[in-house]
């Protein structure tokens, strides 16, 4: 695989990238890993790059915002 960018991957490759990065989401007892998988759905669907999703998550953490807000890419 050439990289992680949407233009360099297929949907199946992006699904595998997310699954391998998060780990076994079905084995999580508290259910938080499932929310992480949902967070990356726009990347899997080819709508938003990983970098954009991760940056928006980090910005929310630093700013103290309580939760994701929808924007053109899915999360702000």
Rosetta constraint file for C-alpha pairs under 8 A:
AtomPair CA 1 CA 8 HARMONIC 7.61 0.50
AtomPair CA 1 CA 9 HARMONIC 7.25 0.50
AtomPair CA 2 CA 8 HARMONIC 6.08 0.50
AtomPair CA 2 CA 9 HARMONIC 7.65 0.50
AtomPair CA 3 CA 8 HARMONIC 5.90 0.50
AtomPair CA 3 CA 9 HARMONIC 7.14 0.50
AtomPair CA 4 CA 8 HARMONIC 6.52 0.50
AtomPair CA 4 CA 9 HARMONIC 6.54 0.50
AtomPair CA 4 CA 14 HARMONIC 7.54 0.50
AtomPair CA 4 CA 17 HARMONIC 7.98 0.50
AtomPair CA 4 CA 50 HARMONIC 7.83 0.50
AtomPair CA 5 CA 9 HARMONIC 6.46 0.50
AtomPair CA 5 CA 49 HARMONIC 6.46 0.50
AtomPair CA 5 CA 50 HARMONIC 7.64 0.50
AtomPair CA 6 CA 10 HARMONIC 7.34 0.50
AtomPair CA 6 CA 14 HARMONIC 7.81 0.50
AtomPair CA 6 CA 43 HARMONIC 7.40 0.50
AtomPair CA 6 CA 46 HARMONIC 5.78 0.50
AtomPair CA 6 CA 48 HARMONIC 7.93 0.50
AtomPair CA 6 CA 49 HARMONIC 6.48 0.50
AtomPair CA 9 CA 13 HARMONIC 5.82 0.50
AtomPair CA 9 CA 14 HARMONIC 6.42 0.50
AtomPair CA 10 CA 14 HARMONIC 6.29 0.50
AtomPair CA 11 CA 15 HARMONIC 6.18 0.50
AtomPair CA 11 CA 44 HARMONIC 5.77 0.50
AtomPair CA 11 CA 45 HARMONIC 6.51 0.50
AtomPair CA 11 CA 46 HARMONIC 7.17 0.50
AtomPair CA 12 CA 16 HARMONIC 6.29 0.50
AtomPair CA 12 CA 44 HARMONIC 7.97 0.50
AtomPair CA 13 CA 17 HARMONIC 6.12 0.50
AtomPair CA 14 CA 18 HARMONIC 6.23 0.50
AtomPair CA 14 CA 43 HARMONIC 7.17 0.50
AtomPair CA 14 CA 44 HARMONIC 5.16 0.50
AtomPair CA 15 CA 19 HARMONIC 6.10 0.50
AtomPair CA 15 CA 44 HARMONIC 5.63 0.50
AtomPair CA 16 CA 20 HARMONIC 5.92 0.50
AtomPair CA 17 CA 21 HARMONIC 6.07 0.50
AtomPair CA 18 CA 22 HARMONIC 6.09 0.50
AtomPair CA 18 CA 37 HARMONIC 7.19 0.50
AtomPair CA 18 CA 40 HARMONIC 7.17 0.50
AtomPair CA 18 CA 44 HARMONIC 7.81 0.50
AtomPair CA 19 CA 23 HARMONIC 5.78 0.50
AtomPair CA 19 CA 24 HARMONIC 7.31 0.50
AtomPair CA 19 CA 25 HARMONIC 7.79 0.50
AtomPair CA 19 CA 37 HARMONIC 7.70 0.50
AtomPair CA 22 CA 33 HARMONIC 7.08 0.50
AtomPair CA 22 CA 36 HARMONIC 7.52 0.50
AtomPair CA 22 CA 37 HARMONIC 7.42 0.50
AtomPair CA 24 CA 28 HARMONIC 7.04 0.50
AtomPair CA 25 CA 31 HARMONIC 7.97 0.50
AtomPair CA 25 CA 33 HARMONIC 5.23 0.50
AtomPair CA 25 CA 34 HARMONIC 5.72 0.50
AtomPair CA 25 CA 37 HARMONIC 7.71 0.50
AtomPair CA 26 CA 34 HARMONIC 7.56 0.50
AtomPair CA 28 CA 32 HARMONIC 7.18 0.50
AtomPair CA 28 CA 33 HARMONIC 6.30 0.50
AtomPair CA 28 CA 34 HARMONIC 7.97 0.50
AtomPair CA 31 CA 35 HARMONIC 7.19 0.50
AtomPair CA 32 CA 36 HARMONIC 6.68 0.50
AtomPair CA 33 CA 37 HARMONIC 6.42 0.50
AtomPair CA 34 CA 38 HARMONIC 6.40 0.50
AtomPair CA 35 CA 39 HARMONIC 6.22 0.50
AtomPair CA 36 CA 40 HARMONIC 6.64 0.50
AtomPair CA 37 CA 41 HARMONIC 6.58 0.50
AtomPair CA 39 CA 53 HARMONIC 7.71 0.50
AtomPair CA 40 CA 44 HARMONIC 6.49 0.50
AtomPair CA 40 CA 50 HARMONIC 7.50 0.50
AtomPair CA 40 CA 53 HARMONIC 7.16 0.50
AtomPair CA 41 CA 45 HARMONIC 6.07 0.50
AtomPair CA 42 CA 46 HARMONIC 6.12 0.50
AtomPair CA 42 CA 47 HARMONIC 5.05 0.50
AtomPair CA 42 CA 48 HARMONIC 5.39 0.50
AtomPair CA 42 CA 49 HARMONIC 7.92 0.50
AtomPair CA 42 CA 73 HARMONIC 7.24 0.50
AtomPair CA 42 CA 74 HARMONIC 6.73 0.50
AtomPair CA 43 CA 47 HARMONIC 5.76 0.50
AtomPair CA 43 CA 48 HARMONIC 4.87 0.50
AtomPair CA 43 CA 49 HARMONIC 5.47 0.50
AtomPair CA 43 CA 50 HARMONIC 6.07 0.50
AtomPair CA 43 CA 53 HARMONIC 7.92 0.50
AtomPair CA 47 CA 73 HARMONIC 6.65 0.50
AtomPair CA 48 CA 52 HARMONIC 6.55 0.50
AtomPair CA 48 CA 53 HARMONIC 6.99 0.50
AtomPair CA 48 CA 73 HARMONIC 5.57 0.50
AtomPair CA 48 CA 74 HARMONIC 7.79 0.50
AtomPair CA 49 CA 53 HARMONIC 6.58 0.50
AtomPair CA 50 CA 54 HARMONIC 6.06 0.50
AtomPair CA 51 CA 55 HARMONIC 5.96 0.50
AtomPair CA 52 CA 56 HARMONIC 6.12 0.50
AtomPair CA 52 CA 73 HARMONIC 7.95 0.50
AtomPair CA 53 CA 57 HARMONIC 6.23 0.50
AtomPair CA 53 CA 73 HARMONIC 7.90 0.50
AtomPair CA 53 CA 75 HARMONIC 6.84 0.50
AtomPair CA 54 CA 58 HARMONIC 6.13 0.50
AtomPair CA 55 CA 59 HARMONIC 6.02 0.50
AtomPair CA 56 CA 60 HARMONIC 6.23 0.50
AtomPair CA 56 CA 75 HARMONIC 6.54 0.50
AtomPair CA 56 CA 76 HARMONIC 5.24 0.50
AtomPair CA 57 CA 61 HARMONIC 6.33 0.50
AtomPair CA 57 CA 68 HARMONIC 7.81 0.50
AtomPair CA 57 CA 75 HARMONIC 7.71 0.50
AtomPair CA 57 CA 76 HARMONIC 7.38 0.50
AtomPair CA 58 CA 62 HARMONIC 6.19 0.50
AtomPair CA 59 CA 63 HARMONIC 5.99 0.50
AtomPair CA 60 CA 64 HARMONIC 5.93 0.50
AtomPair CA 60 CA 65 HARMONIC 5.18 0.50
AtomPair CA 60 CA 66 HARMONIC 7.60 0.50
AtomPair CA 60 CA 67 HARMONIC 7.35 0.50
AtomPair CA 60 CA 68 HARMONIC 7.56 0.50
AtomPair CA 60 CA 76 HARMONIC 7.47 0.50
AtomPair CA 61 CA 65 HARMONIC 6.63 0.50
AtomPair CA 68 CA 75 HARMONIC 5.53 0.50
AtomPair CA 68 CA 76 HARMONIC 6.02 0.50
AtomPair CA 69 CA 74 HARMONIC 7.68 0.50
AtomPair CA 69 CA 75 HARMONIC 5.42 0.50
AtomPair CA 69 CA 76 HARMONIC 5.21 0.50
AtomPair CA 70 CA 74 HARMONIC 5.01 0.50
AtomPair CA 70 CA 75 HARMONIC 4.81 0.50
AtomPair CA 70 CA 76 HARMONIC 6.00 0.50
AtomPair CA 71 CA 75 HARMONIC 5.56 0.50
AtomPair CA 71 CA 76 HARMONIC 5.73 0.50
